[in-house]
Amino acid sequence: GDSVTQMEGPVTLSEEAFLTINCTYTATGYPSLFWYVQYPGEGLQLLLKATKADDKGSNKGFEATYRKETTSFHLEKGSVQVSDSAVYFCALNHNTDKLIFGTGTRLQVFP
Amino acid sequence: SAVISQKPSRDICQRGTSLTIQCQVDSQVTMMFWYRQQPGQSLTLIATANQGSEATYESGFVIDKFPISRPNLTFSTLTVSNMSPEDSSIYLCSGVWGTEAFFGQGTRLTVV
């Protein structure tokens, strides 16, 4: 079945460092891909999405490109802030709307 | 967009009891789902809440343990029945509005 694999956390960075969180997927067909963020004590929020190959999703300085040839959707940000500290989930779905999540990656940014 | 309100936000329950979690959406959504997030783990889909009919459960989840109601397009409940410490998790409801899934803030359940 479909699955999503994320890099293990926690990822610990200093403020203004470059961030990459790796995400790869296994799926039939052409799923949509998502990154969700969960701030401490809050629910999940959609950060960005891409619905077809070579699409780039972007939001709040974060970017991810749908790479079908490598089945990847890595999350990047050029300069992280302390306020970016959260857990980040990569996810996919097909038209059924059920989301399949990766294990989540905790990001800790220190001043 | 849609705003999803879940309650309670947290609870501590005795084993053998049941807890009902409510999920209210501020607009009509086509699909509603219930997820479980066990400590330190990712989200696992429990079931799809179908309006006016029985929920569709994922492998490993059964109606007797997790009865779900969805009487209309904006409201759903999940009951965790006959709880044990292994049920300690965060339970989240989700609604799909357009092509985007929105989540409630979750219910943190601790079973003692």
Interface residues (C-beta under 8 A of the other chain):
Chain A: S32 F34 Y36 G41 E42 G43 L44 Q45 L46 K49 T51 F89 N93 D97 K98 L99 I100 F101 G102 T103 G104
Chain B: I4 Q6 T30 M31 F33 Q41 S42 L43 T44 L45 T48 L92 S94 V96 T99 E100 A101 F102 F103 G104 Q105 G106
